Amino acid sequence: MNVVIIGAGIGGLSAGIALQQLGYSVKIYEKFSSFKLLGAGLTIWRNALLGLRELGIAEAALSDSSMHSLASLRNWDGAYLSDPNAVSLPLPITEVVRVFPRATVQHSLLDQLAPDTVQLGQALETFTQTDTGITATFNTGHTVNCDLLIGADGIHSKVRQQLHPHSTPVYAGYTAWRAIVPFDQAQCVAGETWGPRKRFGMFPIRHDHMYWYATEAAPANEYAANGEKKHLQQSFADWHAPIQDLLAVTPDSAILRNDVYDIAPLKTWGTGNVTLLGDAAHAMTPNLGQGACQAIESAVVLRNTLRDASNVTQALRAYEAKRIKRTTPMIKQCRQIGKMGQWHNPAGVFLRNTLMQSLPAGLQQKQLLKTLDVAF
Ligand SMILES: Cc1cc2nc3c(=O)[nH]c(=O)nc-3n(C[C@H](O)[C@H](O)[C@H](O)COP(=O)(O)OP(=O)(O)OC[C@H]3O[C@@H](n4cnc5c(N)ncnc54)[C@H](O)[C@@H]3O)c2cc1C
């Protein structure tokens, strides 16, 4: 079985490993000519942690995390809206969630692939599918034939565009900034803070570092005239400590800025022996910290569904049905949380905060366990 995967993000790399475990011949085509081991922190929840273990990622590579408790939720003045200690976990925290530099996860996945799996500098332009197979054509003029094509080419997926021309990324109405900085973790409480139209999150990551992120309602592509750091320092000026201290030690060059998008859930993904995986199929806003986790989950489910089936095309439809059922509610839930997080009307903010404070711990636990419960 010759497999072509488009895109060497976390989804494409995970799928590559998963299908090599079945003995398939896999090539991954990536549009960039070098690896962009970019990004800030990445929450890896239990479902993806189990997925990474399924992919054979060594425990040593997954130990680089400093989470000591679940995240708290606070108001911009520092008042607590939820107490993570009230949620009783059936597992140690390190088995529930870990926070890694994104590059750590990418490196671990890359190391697990057979040599020369990834072909860099090849941007897919189009593919054709006939009864005898699939041909992918790249911007370099290179063409390749395969038995199975997986579009893991992210939210702006060319493969999805060709399968579903009407599915386009939807701007969520807010921008996210992220960075990892050396910082005394003892000064920080892991969690997220909500204020009118804005949010700020901080999590311990690696030894003596903090991962922070901020979101703010804004039109897309609105870059700060005086730099993103200055903008954030002004925007979060009166928020609780140590937000200003975290921003102060962050160089402008370390700040990643992304407008936040998702796609409306699709009812079908692929056709014939072409399918989708990761953000190409189920891009969600980052409000549950599950986008990459779901890409990893999809890779393992794809492997297991193909392994247990006698017909590849039918297996792909079964994989899609399973994954659509799992990811559609998450896309919707992420949208809802994102919208609520951007409220600015004082009555709405008061209502939201009261609601969060009165949410029973049992309900929070139930919701969390539902997300983390995975059947590969
Ligand atoms: C602010 C923010 C915070 C987030 N935090 C978290 C978190 O804490 N936890 C979590 O699980 N998720 C998080 N996510 C989501 C996560 O980043 C994504 O869901 C995940 O990276 C998707 O992986 P992917 O491989 O599907 O897509 P991508 O990472 O987008 O990879 C797609 C790859 O395909 C390549 N490509 C694109 N087009 C082509 C083409 N035509 N030909 C060849 N190659 C192509 C791209 O260059 C890229 O390498 C966050 C997202 C954002 C925006």
The ligand as a Tripos MOL2 file, in Angstrom:
@<TRIPOS>MOLECULE
LIG
   53    58     1     0     0
SMALL
NO_CHARGES

@<TRIPOS>ATOM
      1 C1         -3.2810   29.9640   19.4720 C.3       1 LIG1
      2 C2         -3.3770   28.4800   19.3220 C.ar      1 LIG1
      3 C3         -3.1300   27.6530   20.4180 C.ar      1 LIG1
      4 C4         -3.2680   26.2670   20.3050 C.ar      1 LIG1
      5 N1         -3.0340   25.4780   21.3870 N.ar      1 LIG1
      6 C5         -3.2270   24.1410   21.3070 C.ar      1 LIG1
      7 C6         -2.9990   23.3020   22.4360 C.ar      1 LIG1
      8 O1         -2.5970   23.7690   23.4920 O.2       1 LIG1
      9 N2         -3.2250   21.9470   22.2990 N.ar      1 LIG1
     10 C7         -3.6620   21.4100   21.1400 C.ar      1 LIG1
     11 O2         -3.8650   20.1830   21.0680 O.2       1 LIG1
     12 N3         -3.8600   22.1690   20.0380 N.ar      1 LIG1
     13 C8         -3.6610   23.5220   20.0950 C.ar      1 LIG1
     14 N4         -3.8330   24.3090   18.9940 N.ar      1 LIG1
     15 C9         -4.2850   23.6810   17.7390 C.3       1 LIG1
     16 C10        -3.1290   23.0270   17.0020 C.3       1 LIG1
     17 O3         -2.1140   23.9770   16.7850 O.3       1 LIG1
     18 C11        -3.5980   22.4840   15.6700 C.3       1 LIG1
     19 O4         -4.8150   21.8060   15.8060 O.3       1 LIG1
     20 C12        -2.5780   21.5050   15.0940 C.3       1 LIG1
     21 O5         -1.3370   22.1380   14.9310 O.3       1 LIG1
     22 C13        -3.0710   20.9550   13.7730 C.3       1 LIG1
     23 O6         -2.0780   20.1110   13.2150 O.3       1 LIG1
     24 P1         -2.1720   19.6910   11.7020 P.3       1 LIG1
     25 O7         -0.9920   18.8420   11.4540 O.co2     1 LIG1
     26 O8         -3.5210   19.1570   11.4130 O.co2     1 LIG1
     27 O9         -2.0840   21.0540   10.8980 O.3       1 LIG1
     28 P2         -0.8530   22.0740   10.7760 P.3       1 LIG1
     29 O10        -0.0870   22.1520   12.0280 O.co2     1 LIG1
     30 O11        -1.4170   23.3260   10.2190 O.co2     1 LIG1
     31 O12         0.0970   21.3780    9.6880 O.3       1 LIG1
     32 C14        -0.2290   21.3540    8.3400 C.3       1 LIG1
     33 C15         1.0430   21.2070    7.5470 C.3       1 LIG1
     34 O13         0.7040   21.1100    6.1610 O.3       1 LIG1
     35 C16         1.5780   21.9260    5.4120 C.3       1 LIG1
     36 N5          0.8750   22.2890    4.1780 N.ar      1 LIG1
     37 C17        -0.1450   23.1480    4.0260 C.ar      1 LIG1
     38 N6         -0.5440   23.1980    2.7570 N.ar      1 LIG1
     39 C18         0.2480   22.3300    2.0640 C.ar      1 LIG1
     40 C19         0.3090   21.9330    0.7150 C.ar      1 LIG1
     41 N7         -0.5220   22.4450   -0.2130 N.pl3     1 LIG1
     42 N8          1.2340   21.0150    0.3510 N.ar      1 LIG1
     43 C20         2.0920   20.4790    1.2750 C.ar      1 LIG1
     44 N9          2.0730   20.8430    2.5760 N.ar      1 LIG1
     45 C21         1.1540   21.7520    2.9730 C.ar      1 LIG1
     46 C22         1.8530   23.1120    6.3350 C.3       1 LIG1
     47 O14         3.0290   23.7860    5.9650 O.3       1 LIG1
     48 C23         1.9700   22.4040    7.6780 C.3       1 LIG1
     49 O15         3.2810   21.9610    7.9250 O.3       1 LIG1
     50 C24        -3.6690   25.7000   19.0690 C.ar      1 LIG1
     51 C25        -3.8930   26.5320   17.9710 C.ar      1 LIG1
     52 C26        -3.7490   27.9080   18.0810 C.ar      1 LIG1
     53 C27        -4.0060   28.7770   16.8880 C.3       1 LIG1
@<TRIPOS>BOND
     1     1     2 1
     2     2     3 ar
     3     2    52 ar
     4     3     4 ar
     5     4     5 ar
     6     4    50 ar
     7     5     6 ar
     8     6     7 ar
     9     6    13 1
    10     7     8 2
    11     7     9 ar
    12     9    10 ar
    13    10    11 2
    14    10    12 ar
    15    12    13 ar
    16    13    14 ar
    17    14    15 1
    18    14    50 ar
    19    15    16 1
    20    16    17 1
    21    16    18 1
    22    18    19 1
    23    18    20 1
    24    20    21 1
    25    20    22 1
    26    22    23 1
    27    23    24 1
    28    24    25 2
    29    24    26 1
    30    24    27 1
    31    27    28 1
    32    28    29 2
    33    28    30 1
    34    28    31 1
    35    31    32 1
    36    32    33 1
    37    33    34 1
    38    33    48 1
    39    34    35 1
    40    35    36 1
    41    35    46 1
    42    36    37 ar
    43    36    45 ar
    44    37    38 ar
    45    38    39 ar
    46    39    40 ar
    47    39    45 ar
    48    40    41 1
    49    40    42 ar
    50    42    43 ar
    51    43    44 ar
    52    44    45 ar
    53    46    47 1
    54    46    48 1
    55    48    49 1
    56    50    51 ar
    57    51    52 ar
    58    52    53 1
@<TRIPOS>SUBSTRUCTURE
     1 LIG1         1 GROUP 0 **** ****
